[in-house]
Each structure stands twice: as C-alpha cells, then as structure tokens.
Amino acid sequence: MLRIWGRRSSANVQKAMWMIGELNLAHEHIPAGGPYGLTNTPEFRTMNPNMLVPVIKDDGMIMWESNAIVRYLAANYGGEDYWPANPRTRALIDQWMDWSATIYQPHINGLFWAYWRTPNNQHNTKQIAEFQDLTMRDLMLLGRILEQQPFVTGELFTIADIPIATHLYRYFTMGLPVSKLPNIESYYSRVQKRAPYREHVMISYEELRGKLNF
C-alpha cells in the first residue's frame, strides 16, 4: 500500500494528498513534521536526507519533493486523464508546475510566512509589502491566462493546477486584504468544486503558528 509521511496542514503535503484523493488511491498517512516530529530521526533521514515532508513509499520506491510526487502518481496511476501521452500537452503541464515551484510558491509562501506565521508584534511591513507585490504580479500573470480558459493549461483540470491552487486557499484565508482579481476568484471557485481539494486543502493550518518546521 502507498504510504505518505507529512502533516496535513503542510501545503506541500496537501499537493500530494490532493493527487491521492483525485486518484482515489488506497494509502496510509503517517503524521510527520512540525508538532509531530519524526523528520529528524535516523529512519526518516534515510528516506529523505532533507528532513522535509512529504515523503512517499510506493511498492518499495521512496520519493520526496511534492511536485515530483504529484507527477509520479499521475504517471503511474492516472492514465491519460492526468498524464497525457502527447509530449506537447505534458510540456505545458511541466512548464506551469516548474513556474509554481521556482517563482509563484516562493512569493506566495513568503507572504504567508511574513504575515500569518510571524507574530503581529514582529511583522516587517516592508517585507510583507514586497511579498504582496510579487504575489500580485504572479496572480495577474495567471489571471491573464485564466481569462482565456478555465484551467491553467486549457479547458480541463490537470496536475498543473494542483501546486497553484493549493496555495490560493491560504492566500484567500490568511486575513490579508486581497485585491479584486475576478479571473483568479472564478478559478478558485472552480477548484473548490473538486471534493479532494475541499478534503485535503481547505483545512485548518492553525497548528503552524509559532512552529519553525514547515
């Protein structure tokens, strides 16, 4: 059986759990990271020397890095619906997943850290404003794409939507005022219709306050 280590409040774990939910895969979830510990044990370091979550073990194969896990699960279990055979179609998925990892996530996650995870009396308003500007730039770019189509790569939901939409839940719920972005708001409403998104992403992240392990 597929096993996954991580805490459900981690956005990176949520990506993998969302994919597991989309595919309706039988699995065992082992809480790890943050208040659950385990990540600094010798056993966990053997699986992931970075001591981060998520980690999966599937039929003896161990993997870490959330986007890579999503790709693997899609390729191994998803068929054409989640892992298209056409190289051009798949290249667009890879493009947006890489954009999410290298540009979008550092900005929107940085905003979450600077604003929500940092105590109010320690807020760096300049840093928060900088992350707000960077995040807005990313969302405006994404909004221009979503003006033409309902999902990131076209008419249909793909795994490219998973890392992007996962962070939108925090963006809209962390308590910061958000600018009016109709295309992003419509997209956010569409992904909320997916039951695995509601089950694995739209959950409390309150346990993160004051915790250093992310």
N, C-alpha and C positions, 0 to 999 in steps of 0.2 A: 504493500500500500504506500502511496505517496505520503511523505511526512514533510511538514513545514515548521520551521522554528521562527518565532518572532512574536512581538506584541501587536495586538490588533489595532492599537492606536498609532502605529507607525505608518506613515504614508507609503513607504517603500514596501512594507509587508502588505498593505492594502492592495497595491497593484497586483501582487501575486495571488492574494486571496480572491480578488475580483475575477481574475482569469480562471482560477479554480472553480469559482461559482458559475461563470459563464459556461464552462465545460461540464459542470455537474460531476466533478471528479471526486471519488471516494478518497478521503485523506485523513490524516491525523495531525492536529495542530498542537504544537508544544510551545507554550508561552516562554518567551526569552527576550532579554534586553530590558533596559530601563529598570523598573521595580522588580522584575522577575529574575534578573541576573542571568547566569549561565554563560554569557558570552565571553567571560574571561577565564573559563575553565579550560584545562588542557584538552578535554574532549571536544569542546566547541572550537577551540583554536585549530584543532586538527581538520575540522570541516571547513572553517573559514578563518584564515590567519589574520584577516582584518578585524575580527571580533565584532562584526556587524550583522544585523538581520535585514532581510530574510535569508534563510538557507533552506534548501530543499534536498531531500534524498528520495530518489525515484529509481526503484529497481537496482539499487547499488550505486547509482550515479549521484554525486553530490554537486550542487551548484549554488553559487551566490551571485549577487548583482541582480536587482529586481527586474530591470528591463530584459536582461538576458534570460531570466527565469520565465518571464511572460512569453518571450519568443519561443523558448524551448517547449513550453506547454502547448502553445498554439501549433507548433510544427509537429509535435509528437501525438497530440490528441485532437486537434481542432479541424483538420482537413481543410478543404478549400474555403470554408466559411471564415476561418481565422488565419490560415496560412496559404495564400494564393500561390499557385504554381507559376503564374506569369511573373517573370523577373521584374518587369517594369512596375507592376502593381505592388509587388513586395518592396521594391526600392523606395517607393513613396512612403510606405509604412516605416521602413528603416530611417528614412530622412527625418520624419517627424518625431520618431522615438529618440533619435540622436539629438535633435534640436531640443527636445524636452530635457534630456539629461545634461546637455552642455550649456544651455542658455536659460531656458524657462525655469527649470527647477531650482537652480542656484538663486535666481532672483526672487521667485515667489516663496521659496522656503526661507530665504534670508529675511524676507519681510515678516514671515511668521515667527522666526526666532527673535528678530529685533523688537517686534511689537508684543506678541502674545506670550512668548516664552520668557521674556525678560520682565522682571518686576517693574511696576509702574514708576517707582522712585529711582530706577536705574535706566530708564528709557533714554536713548540717544536720538533726539528728534531729527538731527541731521541725517543720521544713518537710516532711520525709518523713512524719511522723505526720499532719500536716494533709492532705496529698495522699492518704494511706491512708484517712483518714476520709471525704473527699469521694468517693473512688473506691468505697468500700464503700457509701456512700449510693446512688450511681448503680447499682451492681450489685444492691443489694437491691430497688430500684425495678424494674429489669429482670427480676430473679428473680420478682417477683410477676406480671409479665406472662407469663413463661415457665412459670409454674405452671399456666396455663390453656391453653397452646398450645405447639407445638414450635418455632415461629419467631417472630420479633419482631412481625410483623403478622398472624400466623394460622397456618394449617395448612401453608402452603407457604413454601419459601425464596423471598425477594425480595431486591432490591438494598438494602433497608433493613438486611439482615443483614451486608452487606459491611463498612461502616465500623465497625460494632460488633464483629463477630467478629475482624476484623483485629487489633485491639488486645488481644484476650484471649490471643493466643499469647504476647505479651510479659508480660502480667500473670502468667501461669502459669509462665513460664520465666525470669524475671529474677532469681530467687533469694530474693525476699522470702517470708516465711511468708504463706500465704493462708488466710483464714477459710473454714470449711466452708459452701459455698453450693450445695446439691445441684442446684437448677434451672439455675444457671449452668454447673456442671460437666457436666450432661447435655446442655445446649445446645452447649457446647464440643466434646463428643464427637460430636454430630451433624454439626457443620460440618466436623470433621476427616475425615468420610467423603467429602467432596467433593474430588475429585482436584485441581482448580485451587487449592483452599485449601492442600492439602499442598505443591503445587509452588511457589506464589508467596508464601505467607505463612509457612509453617513452615520457615524457613531461618535461617541464622546471621546475627546482627546484630553480630558481634564487631568488624567494621570501624568501628563507631560510637565505640568507646572513644577518648576524647581528641580526637574531632573536633568542631568547633564547628558545621559546616554540617549542618543536619538536613533 
